[in-house]
Amino acid sequence: MFWELAPDQLTLEPNHIHVWRIALDLPASRVDDLRALISRDELARADAFYFPEHRVRFIVAHASVRMILARYARRAPRDLVFATDAFGKPALVQPAPVLRFNLAHSEHLALCAITRDAPIGIDVELIKPLENLDELAARFFSPHEIAALRALSADQRTRGFYACWTRKEAYIKAVGKGLREPLDQFAVSLAPNEPARLLFARDDPHAAEQWSLFALEPAPGYIGASAIHARARVLQGWRLD
């Protein structure tokens, strides 16, 4: 997947997904400019972070989402209006053209997925060694996923774990129920030779046919995934510079 420098204005076709890569560690002068783009509520949330780097990354991520959505909406970033649903998932309510989006971040990097008229979710993780990998898998993965993870060679298991984790997170974020969606009640692919896909969901026998999952490699050392409740055909990667 290529991450191209995006034009100032973009059009999003049906059944397409645009994924934006956002660098979160910016000079202080840039961060000051970005503070002016976000709402009072977002500023209050940013200022609540104890560590300065977390505050900066929050500001950069949320201001960047506004700048990105503004390219599609043909509006100023400050003019965009958001609301959250009962599960805390944000949505764009103004302007009228329907854009669905989701944001994820890990350490120095954020990803924002955008589509039209379909629930979407995204996740990204910095790959780190996990001493308790088996314990985490036993706690959060389905029996099918645990067996698939154990079948991998030792050098593939860490990446397999993160592939599974990001795909599951992207799916539950798209479903929109948050932690009310039990992670062990659905399964995704995780082996390196398998395409990303939803294998089954116990509460919906047709879910595997209705959802599309995409594996993402946003930067060296990172892994990500996007999920959409549609048979999406095209995934385009953009970078925000």
N, C-alpha and C positions, 0 to 999 in steps of 0.2 A: 504494500500500500504506500502510495506517495503522498507526501504532505506538501501541497502547492501553496504558494503565496496567493491569497484570494484577491479578487477585484473589489472595488469599493461597493458595488451593488451586485446582488446575487438573486437568482430566481431558483426556487426549489420546486422540482417537478414531483407529481404524485409517485409514491412508491420509491422515492429516493431518500437517502439519509446523508446529511452532511455532518462530518465529525471535525471539530476544530481542536487543534492542539495549542495550548496556552502555556507559555513560560511564566512562572509565578515570581521568580526572584528578579526584581527590577530595581534600577537606581531610585534613590529617594525622590529625586525630582520628578520622575515618571509617576511614582506612587501618589505624590501630592496632586498631580493633574487628574489622576484617576479617582481620587476621593471626591472630586467635584461632580462625578457622574452618577454616584450611587445615592440612594434615598437616605433619609434620616434614620429609618429603621435599620437599614443595612450598616450605616455608620455606627449605630449603637451596638449592633451585634459584633462589628469589627473591634470596637473599643473594649468589648468585654473579654477579649482574649488576653491572657496573662503574658504570653511570650510575644515580643515584637514581631518575630518572623511569621508567626501564625496570623497576626493582625494584618501584616502586609499581604500575605498570600490570599487572605479572605478578600481584601479590597481589590487586589488585582483580578482575582477570579470573577467576582461579581460585576465589577466595572467592565471586564472583557466580555462577559455574557451580554451586557447591555449594548456594547459596541457591535457585537456580532449580530444580534437580533435586529439592531437598527439598520443594518445593511439590507436585510430582507424587507423590513417594514417601511423603509424609506422615511424614517422618523429620526429625530434626535434621541440619543441614548437616554437622556434625562426624562423624555416624554413617555417612555414605556411604563406601563402600569402592570404590577404583578399581584397575584393573590395566591394563597395557599389553601389546599383542601383540608379535609378533616384529618388526614394522615400527615400533613405538613409538607406535601409535595407542591412546589411552586408552579404556577402557570401564568402565561401571558394573557392578560384580559383586554388590554388596549395596545395597539390598534386592532381592528376587527379581523383582518386575515388570520386564519387559524395556523399558528405555528406551535408545535409541541417541542419541548426541549428538556434536556436533563444535563446536570453538571456533576462531575466527579473530580476529585483531586487527590494526589498522593505526593508528599514531599515537595519537590520543585516543579511539578507538572500538573496541569489540569486538562481535562477533555470535556467538551460540550457537544452533545449530539442534538441535531435539529431535524425535524421532519414535519410533514403536514398530516393532520387529521388522524393520527394513530398514536396510541400510548408508546412511549419510548423510554428506555433506561440505558445508562452507561456506567461503567466502573473502570478504574485504573489503579494499579498497584505497583509500587517499587518492589522488585523481587529481592527478598532478603532470605538468608538461611533461616530455617525453622527447626529448632530442636524438638518442639512438641507437635510436629506435623501430624503424626498418627492420632494424637489426642484431639487435635482440632478437627480432623476429618471424621473421627468417630462421633464427635459432638454435633457437627453441622451437616455432614454429607449423607446422602441416601445410601442404603446398602449397595445399590448398583454402582454408585460413584466410588465408594470405598473399595470395592472389588477391582474396579478399573484402575484406581490409583495404585493398589498393591501389585497389579500386573506389570507396572512400568519398571524399567531398570532403575537402579539407584541414582544414576545421573539425570534421569528424566523426572523424578518424582516431585522435586521442588517446583519445577515449572508446571508440571501437571496439576499440582495442588492450586497454584495461582490461576491457571487456566480455568479450572473448575470454579474457584472462588469468584473470579471476576464475572464469569458468565452467570452464575447464580445471583450475584448482586445486581447485575444489569437487569436480569429478569424480574426480580422482586421490586426493583425501583420502577420498572415499566408497569407492572401490575398495580403498583401504587398503594399497597397495604402495609408497607413498612415491615416491622418485626412481627406483625400478625400473620405473615405468610411463613409457615414453618419450612425451614430450609431443607429438611430431610423428606419432604413430601413431593418433591419433583427432582428430576435428574437431567444433567447436561453432559455432553461429550467432554472429554478432557485429554485424550491421548494425542500426541503430537501429529500422528498421521490421519486424524479424523477432522473433518470440518466442524466448525462450531455449530451446535444445534441443540434444541430442546428435545430430550428423548421422551419424556412423559411428565404429566402433572396429575396427581391422584384426584384432584378436585375437578378436572376437566379432561375427559377422554379425547377431545379433539384439539387440545392445546398444541401438540407437536406439529399438527398440520397448519396451524394458524399463526405460529410465531416464527420469526427469523432471528437468528443469532449471528453475530460477526465477531471474529477474533481480531484484535488490534495490537499492533506493535508500534506505539507512539514514539519511542526513543530507546536507545540501548539501556538495558537493565529494567525496563518497564514492560508491563503487559496489561492489556485492557480488553474490554468486550462491550458490545452494544446489543440490545434486544429491542425488538419492535413487534407490536401486535398486528402484523401484516406480512404479506409475502413480498418483502422489499427486494428489489432487483439490483439497485445501484448504490454503492457506498463511495462517497467522495471525501477525501481528507484535505483539510485546509490548515494552514498555520497562520497565526495572528502575530505579526511582527510590527 
